């Protein structure tokens, strides 16, 4: 069975989205101002716009949006930003956020606290910073990663992905019972994420719970589509554990693993050369 690996790239994605969002917001703000300010045919001097902190408001909006999480435990992603001119001359920024296939709207006006959509929750930026530190150090320095994710979880306990990172840190440090306990919490918060279920089963197997792991893997195989990205890994893990445990369906699992591209299980399916 292959080593568990950390496959999340949420922090990197969020940084890219923040930079891109700031650039698109500034463009939208300029466009809104140019398009919506009234013309001045008299030639008389205009009254100065009372709001001069539009750029700060855009940055504040992106900071708020980047701290919002969906109830699934994953960060909300900013898909678009639009600006509109308010009667007082300020620009309000509207952030279109995505949670899976669902879209939510966050309106940020200068000097006003925005209303957070009810199915999103805001996370302390310090906790996010601690999580990102843990993310960076998970494979190269799991002790540092564990300390950082512990700080994050002291501030915020609702995000399944963060418990997963601590569980993977425990795996790296050989603390399998602690890892399995954290992955129990992961599945309690994100029960439908098949990758997390697969990792839970792999950790259970490492801890000597082969029967439990095989049952979990069979359930995952039943619940996931044939084109799931991790189907090959699932099939290989199930075939390996079932073969080791003498499971009665082990030959079936090995054949399926071969069909998924795990070539080490294909040899026994080929006709013996001497019988040709």
Buried (B, 14 or more C-beta within 10 A) or exposed (E): EEEBEBEBEBBEEBEEBBEEBBEBBBEBBEEBBEEEEEEEEEEEEEEEBEBEEBEEBBBBBBEBBBBBBBEBBBBBBBEBBBBBBEEEBBBBBBBBBBBEEEEBEBBBBBEEEBEBBEEBBEBEEEBBBBBBBBBBBBEEBBEBBBBBBEBBBEBBEEBBBBBBBBBBBBBBBEBBEBBBBBBEBBBEBBEEBBBBBBBBBBBBBBBEBBEBBBEBBBEBBEEBEEEBEBBBBBBBBBBBBBBEBEBEEBBEBBBBBBEBEBEEBBEEEEEEEEEE
